[in-house]
Every structure is written in C-alpha cells, then in structure tokens.
Amino acid sequence: MEGEPGVSFDLSRRNVFAGGGLAALAGLVGINAAVASTASGGDDALLAEFDAVLQKTGEAAKLAFARSTARRPLDRATGLLHILNNLALGLAFHIHDGDPQHPELFRYMGPDRKQGGDNQDALYLGFAVDAAHTYRLYGNRGSAKYLSITTVEHGPTPWGGAMGAALYGRDLKTDANGDFEIILSATPHAGNWIKLSPRDFRITIRQFFADWENERPMRARVELVGEAPPPPVMSAERIMSGLRATGEWIESTILFWQQAMDMFRRTPNQFVSWRKLTGDKVNATPGGDPACAYWNVPAGQALIMRTRPPQCEFWNIEFNNPWWETMDYRNRLSGTNMHHAVLEEDGELIVVIAHEDPGVPNWLDTSGFVEGMVGRRWIFADSLPEIECRLVPHSALLDHLPKGVKRMTPAERRTQMSALRNGIYNRFNWM
C-alpha cells in the first residue's frame, strides 16, 4: 500500500497488531483529515441539498396524510411505504434510465413498487426516447394475452401527457418463433414501425397476462440506431439534479392520484368511466375504456359485484388499496380476469369484496383495508357492460346471491392461490 511518495506502509494484521503499523495508520488518518477538511465546503452543500430532498419526501408524506380519507394506522403506514417504494421508480426515471441517447429497457412496477391503478395481471416496461434519434426494439414477443407499445408525450401529469402512436400485439409482425424487430423513428420505416414526434419522451410497453402460469413475457432489448457517444460519466451535478427531480416527482404523484380518487370518492361503490369522468388520455389502457369505483366496505359487510363480461381481447377486474396500489398479489386475491374467473352457468360474473373468505370463487381480499379503488378493463370489447354493486351484511351474503351460485372450498382456494403464485414467478423471472 502506498501513501505519500517515497513512503510505504505495511498494514498487514501482523505488523499492525505488533505495533509497527500504528504510526502508518496515524499517518493515514492525518492524510484523510486533510482531504476531508479540503472537501468540507462541498460536503456541506451536498448534505444541504440531500436534506432538501428528504424534506420534500417528508412533505409528500404530510400531503398524503392530509389528502387521503383512509386514516387507520394500516392505511397511514402503507402510505409511507408507498412513498419510499416509489422513490426507486423516480430514480429510474430521473437518473438511471432517463437518457434517450443510451436507452435502457426497465420495469416500472411490480410487487415491490406500485401506483396509479397498477394491474395485478401486468408487466409494465419502458425506455426513454427522443425523436431526433432512431431506435431498434427487438427480441421475442412472448405470449401475453394483451400487448401494447405506445409513445408517451410530455405533459402535465407525473407520467407525462397523451399517448401518441401505438402498436398492438395483434398487429405486431413476428417470425414463426415469435421473434420481432420494431423501428421507432420520426420518418417512416418498412415493417414494424412506431412514429416518434418531438413531443414524445418515453415508450411504455404493457403486457397483460390472462393465464399467469403459461403465458410467457416478452424478451427484448432496445438500442440506438447509428453511432452514439459513450455514456457520460456520472457526475455530482447529475446525481443531485436527479435526486431533486425525484423528490418533486414523488410529491406530485401523491397529489395527482389523490385528486383523481377524489372524483370517485363522491360515488362510493359505483363504477364510473375513467375517460368520461376525467378526460385524461394518458392514464387509461390503450384499446380500452376502463371504469373505476372507490370501494368502501366496513367490517362485517361485503360488496357484491355482478356483470356479464363482453367479448373482447382481454378483460379483468383489479383491486387496489387506498393508495391505488394493487393488494399483495403474491399472497392475496387482488383481482381476476378472463382466464382465472369462474363464471356462472349463464355467463354471469359474480365477484365479492370481503374481509373474510366468502367461499365463492371470485373473492377480492380486502387485506385489512376498508376502502380503496377497484377497476375493470374491457379491451377491444364489442360492448361496455356495467357492473352492478350491492353492499350487504357478510353474514347474509348467500341470501343476496343466486341459488346454486358456484362455491369454493378451502382446499380449492389453496390450489387457486398456488397457481397464481407460480404465475408470478413466471412473469417476473424469479426462478
């Protein structure tokens, strides 16, 4: 080991414990003290900026508590966890994966971070783009029931503005093995092509899985076409700018989604079309017209939801907590879809939101909460059937269901949950 020119240090354990290295250690301490003294001005500035980021995160927590109607300890603690989990997503957007000259395909949400009505059936991916460049997205399509690849424009929400161009799985050209190539550029290109405009800053890839155990996720990479400069060395300025942006983004997501939930809180346990209510083009599934409700089910009650799903490419029901996150779909029933749902003999879908297992196949587990969001997606549907909701005492649940309604035993429930958990491993590649 070397220190000052011409001075060598023997810092072996034998020399140190024999006392011979103590003087050398003292010398190192002096050198480090001098370096720290020289950098102290920079440290103070960085720590002040970091404190400001932490303060912004604290302000987001205070805003969350002030805006949410969910006020029990579990609700509040989950809100704090929601903020910290989503810091990782903010850092991905603003530091790790935000360079359109060096695009990286990354995951938005999953079991560990969620927001904005995430979907228990989904795998969300994305990457940064700039219309000044041309990109090549290539790989294997996989077999997710629904796939969309869309551009996202700059806009006023935490997730940007309107959707621009779109390419759907049913229109994607692949070879016999499912391999594909897509060119993303401002100018037309033969084959699979997605048009980029100067307004676009990101690509979002949505994969919705019906059969969790057997449908395979896409395997893909993205690259810039043509020569790109080497990736820049990370700098203090870039890091601190990204941290500041992440703190501001977290606070904006809390405000945005709570304001959105306010609109649904006005009519609890009643589904309303997202687009009709909000006019928002970015937070709705491409190819679909989702509807949402703010569910409110006190202890001892259950909410019965009845509908007849339409003929469509994909449909689901998804169940969220007061922070518009899906429940823990690794271990709880957090929704159902066109593959997993059990329909009645006449084609009716009966879903029950309940605090305890009601013994019917399509149970949505409240997971300790008494309120939150619930949504339905009918994608490329031939009709948009309404969902009828009815709040009833849990003890009298069967009195409000059709005679002969399908039931599920505890053993069948365990089998149901085991299959879903296998599907999680399949989707997120944990095996």
N, C-alpha and C positions, 0 to 999 in steps of 0.2 A: 504494500500500500504506500502511496506517495502523498506527501503534503506539499510543503514549500520546496522549491528547487534545491536539490542537494541534501535534503533531509529525508531519511527513510524511517518508517515506523514498523516495528514488529508488534502486531496486535494479536498474536496467537494467544489462545487461552493460557498456555503455559507461561508465556512471558508476562501477560497482564497479572495473573494471579501470583506470580513470583515478585511482582513489584516493578519489573523492568519496563512495563508498558504504561505505568501510571503517568510518567512525565509526558509520554507521547499523547495520551488521552487528554491531559491538561492542555497540551498544545492545540489539539483539535478543537477543544471547547473554546479556546481563545479565538481561533480562526472563525468558527461558526458564529461566535458572538459578534465578531466584527462584520461578517456578512449580514447577520440579522439586523445589526444597527444600521447598515447602509440601506437595507430594504424596508426599514420600518415605516417610512413615509408611504411606500407602495402598499404595504400590508394594511395600514390604517385606511387607505382609500378603498381597497378591495373589501375589507371587512365592513366598511360603511355601506358599500353597495350590496353586499350579501345580506346585511341586516335589513336593508330596504326591501329585498326580495322576500325575506322571511316575514317582514311586516305586511307585505302585500298578500302573502299566503294567510296570515292571521286575519287580515281584513276580509278575505274571501270566506273564512270560517264564520266570522261575525255576520257577514251578509247572508250566508246560508241559514244561520240560526234565525235571523230576523225575517227572512222571506218564506221559509218553509212552514207549513201548518202542522208538520209532524214534529211533536215536541217531547216524546218519551225518550228516556235515556238511550235505548237502542237506536232510535231514529237519529238522535244527535251524534252519537258515536259513529254510526255508519256514514253520516255526512262528513265527519272529519276524515275518516278512512277514504271516502270518495275523493276528497281533495288531494290527499297525499298519493293515492294510487295514480291519479291523473297527472301528477307532476311529470311522471315518466313519459306520458304521451306528449305533454307540452315540450319537454326537452327533445323528443324525437322530431317534432315539428320545427323547432326553432334552433336546434344545434346539430343533432346527429344526422338527420335525414332531410334537411331542407335545402340542399344545394342542387339546383336544376342542371348544373354542368357535370355533376357527379351523382346521378340518381341512384337511390337505393330503395329497393322494394322492402317495405316494412309493414308490420302488423299494427293496426290502430287499436283494436280492442280484443278482449278475451276474458277468461275467468279472473284475471288479475287486475284489469282496469276497464271501466265501463262508463258510459254516459250517453245521454240523449236518446234514450229508447233503443239501446243496442239490442241485438236479436240473438236469442239462445241458439238459433239454427245457423248463425252466420260466421263467416270468416272474412273480416274486413282488412284489405291491404291497400297500400297507396305508394305514390312516389311523386317527387317534385318535378315540375316541367316548366319550360319557357318556350314560347312559340318561335323564338329565334333559333331553336335547335330542332334536330330530328332525332327521334328515339326509336329503338327497336325493343319490343317486348316479345319474348319467345319462351317456349317450353312446352309442357303438356297440359292440355285443357282440364284433365281430371274428369270427374263425373258428377259434380254438384248439380242438383236439380235446376237451380237458377244461377245464372252468371250475368253480371253486367260490368262493363268497363266504361267509365264516364269521366269527362273533364269537369273540373270544378273552377268556377270563376272567382276572382277577387270579389269580396262583398262585405256587408256589414255584420254578419254573424261570426261567431268564433270558428265556424267551419267554412267560411267564405260566402259566396253568393250563389247564383243559379247554376244549375247543371247546363253544360254546353252540349258537346257531341257525346254520342253513346254508341257502344257496340254490345249487343246482347249475345249470350251464349248460343241461342238458336240461329244466329246469323254468322257466327264465327266459323271460318273455313279452316278445317284441320285435315291432316292426312289420316290414313287408316288406323294409325296408332294413337290418334288424338293430339299429335304434335302440331304446333301452330307458330306463326310469326305475325306480329302486328307492327305496322309502321305508324308512328304518331308524328305529325308534321303539319306545318301551315299549308303546304302545297299537296295536291292530290298524289296518290301513290297506288299502283296496282295491288290487287289482293286485299287483305285485311288492312284497313286504314282508318285512323281516327284523326279528325281535323283538330288542330290546335289553333286557338286565337290568342291575340295579345292579352285578352282578359284572363286566360287560364293560368293557374299556378300549381295545380295538383291533379293527379289522376287518382280516382278511387275505384277499387275493384271489390265488388260484392259477390260473395259465393254463399248461397243459402242451401243447406243440406236437408233433404227430406228424410232419407234413410241414413241415419248417422253412422251406422256400423259399416255400411257397404259403399257409400258414395265416397270417392276419392277427391282430395283437394288438388287444386292446380299446383303444378311445379313450374316455376317461371323465374326468369331473370330479366333485367332491363339494362340497356346500355345506350350511351350516346353514340349516334352515328357520326363518324368523322373524328378528327383528332381533337382531343380535349386537353387543356392544360393540366399539369399534375395537380392532384388535390392539394389545396393550401394547407400549410402547417397551422395547427390550431394556435390561436393567439389569445392572450388575456382579454383583449377587447371583444373578440368574437364570443368568448365564453360568457363574459359579463353581460353583453348585449342580449345573448340568448336567455340567460337567467332572468333578466328584467322582462323580456317578452313573455317568458313562461309564467312569471308571476302575474302579469297583467292578463294573460290569456285565461289562467285558472279563474280569476275573479270574474272575467266576462262570461265564462261558461256557466258559472253559478247563477248569475243574473239572468242570462238568456233562457236557460232551461226552466228556472223558477217562473219567469214571466210566461213562458209557454204553458206550464202546468196551471197557472192561474186561470187560463181560459177554460180548461177542462174541469177545474175545481168548482166552477159555477153550476155544473150539472152533474153531480156525482153519480156513478153507476149508470151512465148513459153514454153510448158511443156517438162520437161526432167526427165527421170527415176532417182530417188534418188540413187538406188544401182549402176546403171551403171555409174553415174557421180562421186560418192564418194567412192564406195566400202565399205561403212560403214554398219556394221551388227547390230549395237545397235539402231540406230535411224530410224528404219523402222518397220512398223507394221508386227508382226508375221502372216504368212499366206498371206501376200500381197506384192505387189511391187509398192509402192507409187511413184507418179510423182509430181513434183512441178514446179512452174513458179514464176518469180519475176514480178508482175504486175506493170504497170506504166500507169496511166490514168490521163492525165492533165484535168484541169477544162474544161467543155464544151464537153468532149469526153466520150465515153462509150466503153467497151470491150465486144464483143460478144464471148461466148464460146459455141461450138457445138460438140456433140458426141452422140454415141449410147451406153449407159451403157451395160456392159456384164451381162450374167447370173452369179451370184456369191452369196456368203453367205451374204455379206454386201458391199455396196458402198456408197461413199459420196463425196461431194466437200466441202472443208473448206477454209475459207477466213481469212487472217491474216494481221495485220498492219506491219510497218517497223521493229518491234522488234520480229517478228514471233510469235505474240500472236493473238489468235482469237479476233475479234471485240467483243464488249459487247453483247454477245448473249442473255442476259436477255432482251435487248431492241432494238437490231438491227438484221437484217438478216445477219448472219455470216456464212452461208453455207446452203447446202441442202443435202438430202440423198434419199435412195431408197424408203422411205415411204412418205416423205414430198414433194419431187419433183413432178412437174406436167410435164408429157411427152406429146409431140405432138402425134397426132393420129397415126403416123407411127413409134412411139417409140423413136424419137429423143429427146434428152435433149438440151434445149436452156437456157443458163444462161447468165445474163447480169450484168456486174460490172458497176455501175453508181453512180454518185454523187446525183442524184435525182431519185425518183421512176419512172422507165420507163414504168410501167403499165403492165409488164409481170410477171407471177407467180414466176419465179426463179431469183429474184433480189438479188444481193450481194451489200449491202450498204457500201460505202467507208468510212462512219462515219467521214468525214472530212479529210481523208488522200488522197494522190495522188499516193502512191506506197506502196508496201508490198509484202507478199508472198501469194500464193494460191496453194492448193494441191488437189489431188484426190487420193482416196484409192479404189482399186478394190481388195477385199479379197476373196481368194479361188475362183478366177474367171476362166471361161473357155477360156477367151481371154483378151487381154490388149489393147482395142481400144484407139486411140489417141484422143486428144482434139484439135480442130481447133479454133484458136483465131484470132479475127479481131478487130482492133481499128477503130472506126467510130465517126463522129460528133453526139452528143446526139440528136441534132435537126433533124438529118436524120436517126435516129435509125431504124424506121419502114421500111425505104427504103431498108435496108440491112437484113431484116428478111423475112421469107416465108410469102406469102399471107395467111391470115387466121390463123396466129400464135395466140396461146392462149393468152388471156389478163386477167388482174385482176383489179377490181375496188378498189377505196379507202376503201369501206366498207369491201370487201373481204380481203383486206390487213390487216385491223384491226382484223378481225377474225383469220387470219393466225398468226399474232403476239400473240394474246391472247392464242391460243392453244400452241404455243411454250413456252410461259411464264409459263403456267400450267405445262408443261413438266419439266421445270427447278425445280419447287417446288417438283415434284415427284422424280426427280433424286437425289437431294441434301437434301431431307427431311427437308425442311424449314416449312412445315405445321404441 
